[in-house]
Amino acid sequence: MAKLKIGVFGAGRGMTMVRQLLDNPDAEFVAVCDKHQPTLDNCRKVAEEAGMDKVAYYTNFEDFYNHDMDAVVLANYANEHAPFGIRLLDSGRHIMTECLTCATMKEAVELIEAVERSGKVYTYAENYCYTPVRWEMRERYRRGDIGELMYAEGEYVHDCSSIWPQITYGERDHWRNQDYSTFYCTHSIGPILSMTGLRPVKVSGFETQNRPFMWNLGAAAPCAGMELITLENGAIFKSLHGGFKHNSPQANYQLNGDRGAMKDLANGQIAVYTEGENENCRGKHEIYEPKPIIDASANTGHGGGDYYTTHYFIQSILGNEVARERAIDVYTAVDMCIPGILAYKSICNDNCSIKIPNLRNKEERDAYRNDTFCTYPHIAGDQYVPNNIQGFEPVPDSIYEEVRRRWLAGEPG
Ligand SMILES: NC(=O)c1ccc[n+]([C@@H]2O[C@H](COP(=O)([O-])OP(=O)(O)OC[C@H]3O[C@@H](n4cnc5c(N)ncnc54)[C@H](O)[C@@H]3O)[C@@H](O)[C@H]2O)c1
């Protein structure tokens, strides 16, 4: 059977997927698009060193779009996946998008409807769900080992200040400079939803005060965010993310049930406490290192999680049922992101509680069809909201000039 022809849109983070396609038994890397020529040149170098001389290189999306491809990985800007993805689905391509799923509630509805209309495969590259420990938490939760979930924590506290020049290039309009405190909620929310299979139904959002050290690097809303979420079974879930200083691991996940608890110890080990029917507080404690589900994932990035997203995308297209069950579909992908959008609405409204719709239900979609609330002017139109409710001063041009200088000189932030 001919290999699947796959294109990659965005060759920064997209290189993670490119590398996995270079010697893939089922898929061929045929085209890549990035408007930044040095980024594209780096991709060409990697592909040619791997002996691939038939890849097409584009700086323009329209030319890339017209290339003969069965499927596309979208690793472009985090707030622009949905519109490009919808065009690709409507042209008959399968897609996998990097984080995040959508920038607005309107896009959430439109993306779901494009997947349904096209009948093509959509998967979401939420790699934090797939480390061996987090997958073990999923297997054991779903087996009932800790009973019914009552409380969960998901944390992704990543201080990116030292690499800010390298990931924002001194661009005022870069999505990382113009986002808001609860936008990048996927790595804290995603794994908990993946482990438990529970849907979020209600959210209140909170944000910290501003961090001058990030404003000094060009972040217009330099604060961290928290979502307090109610899950469909009544459990409560604290999701925390952002980039303040910390001396604990970058990511933290824990599940507390009515018969036990589990925690990712962030060193490759899981801690599990389980108790039986008449064993109150006298149960069993275990600490161990789960093995990866697939050996090939062992040395891939983000604790081994990077392998699975591309692997399950390809295998889902090929009709592998196990892969389809393990890949993240569009409904769950939306559930992993819209709590962050709605949490910012909550923050703008004195932290009020906001219902999270179940967009699987067609009748719940109409209320959001025109909802473009967000902090990105080109997406929000007349529903634009400032990304900083605390009234920080606008960032002067001189800061972006200095960050750009550091990016070009290879200096840290
Ligand atoms: N899951 C993870 O662990 C993880 C890690 C890093 C980044 N990401 C995600 O990957 C995506 C890309 O992030 P990044 O770190 O590479 O930084 P980025 O968002 O700055 O890079 C996007 C790349 O796409 C290119 N691009 C964007 N729009 C384009 C267009 N219209 N035409 C041509 N090229 C275009 C840019 O030139 C750039 O090289 C984001 O969605 C981000 O959230 C995920």
The ligand as an ORCA input file, in Angstrom:
! r2SCAN-3c Opt
* xyz 0 1
  N       2.757     20.409     22.721
  C       3.900     21.001     23.050
  O       4.623     20.555     23.925
  C       4.293     22.236     22.308
  C       5.572     22.802     22.471
  C       5.891     23.945     21.733
  C       4.945     24.491     20.878
  N       3.716     23.916     20.755
  C       2.727     24.456     19.806
  O       3.264     24.397     18.490
  C       2.801     25.500     17.719
  C       3.993     26.243     17.130
  O       4.767     26.759     18.174
  P       6.304     27.156     17.997
  O       6.952     26.956     19.308
  O       6.863     26.483     16.802
  O       6.282     28.739     17.814
  P       5.503     29.718     16.829
  O       4.068     29.690     17.126
  O       6.189     31.007     16.923
  O       5.841     29.075     15.423
  C       4.937     28.865     14.422
  C       5.701     28.700     13.131
  O       4.737     28.682     12.082
  C       5.115     29.629     11.083
  N       3.863     30.227     10.564
  C       2.851     30.734     11.306
  N       1.870     31.187     10.496
  C       2.282     30.977      9.229
  C       1.721     31.254      7.957
  N       0.505     31.820      7.832
  N       2.420     30.901      6.857
  C       3.639     30.326      6.971
  N       4.240     30.049      8.151
  C       3.556     30.364      9.271
  C       6.002     30.655     11.778
  O       6.921     31.259     10.874
  C       6.703     29.818     12.851
  O       7.920     29.289     12.399
  C       1.939     26.330     18.657
  O       0.618     25.970     18.450
  C       2.380     25.901     20.052
  O       1.344     26.004     20.987
  C       3.390     22.809     21.451
*
